[in-house]
């Protein structure tokens, strides 16, 4: 891949419109701890995966930072006197606090290294993200950081960047096509399969492993598919008597999560649990469960360890929110880019 280093200086200030700015062999050991090694499907490119951790009420009760993501820094980004170049970044939803934090941490790390980060909101639209990638190519960005709204549909953007000699670093969500994965310079994400197993473990503990449950999913996102796979595999491998009777797409959104949870309850009034693939979906589900008067009956598990999710656990709206570390994800992505620029092997 041709490396475009230190191109013409683009002096610009990051303007983030933060409107409030959105293999499978591991098993639980005899002591109840879950293997944290990456256990998802084979990844064809270079990358690293950060294990998730449980976040229960006992954790929330003693956590002085439950209103922020784990590992979030409070340092302000330093603006370089003269930028070495520009990195384009597009993520699926800058309204989500998870991605807001990633954008902020990337800006800090890039700025500290002398680079300007141009962050754009993909608004859940793969076609828009492909257009944004085209803009980054036209602007001759030194690299592109991509969190795909659709693991397959943004493949054309990755191919275009590769053809233009611009390295692509994916974060959080990896590309679906193994051939496209090979075109990605580096990927940093959570071990979503392992995190899904944590969610399955919690669901079994909270429900006694018996009853009907629903899943609010997001099949467009590879990471969310892995969470569901890990969840299901944990139940199966541990002889759970839980029956998954409904799976609906909550679009990763709190409002949509509430809507599909209401549909689940209308069709299956005897549910004992709901697993939401992220905290917005899970908290949306809680609102519908409350409206239906079934809070004592239904356990809700989220995912992310977002500030809202952790507060939800503290307020006993959620039983668990397997915690990701978006700050690490952001800084590790920038670090990989800097190693690439230095000519180090990734």
LINZIZI-V487117 format. One record per run of one state. SS is the DSSP state (helix for helix, strand for strand, loop for the rest). FROM is the first residue (numbers start at 0). LEN is the number of residues. If there is no record, write none. Layout:
ss->(SS/SS)
from->(FROM/FROM)
len->(LEN/LEN)
This chain:
ss->(loop/strand/loop/strand/loop/strand/loop/strand/loop/helix/loop/strand/loop/helix/loop/strand/loop/helix/loop/strand/loop/helix/loop/strand/loop/helix/loop/strand/loop/helix/loop/strand/loop/helix/loop/strand/loop/helix/loop/strand/loop/helix/loop/strand/loop/helix/loop/strand/loop/helix/loop)
from->(0/27/28/33/34/46/50/52/53/56/61/84/91/96/112/114/121/125/138/142/146/154/163/166/171/177/181/185/190/191/207/209/217/221/237/240/249/253/267/270/276/278/291/298/304/306/314/319/323/325/341)
len->(27/1/5/1/12/4/2/1/3/5/23/7/5/16/2/7/4/13/4/4/8/9/3/5/6/4/4/5/1/16/2/8/4/16/3/9/4/14/3/6/2/13/7/6/2/8/5/4/2/16/5)
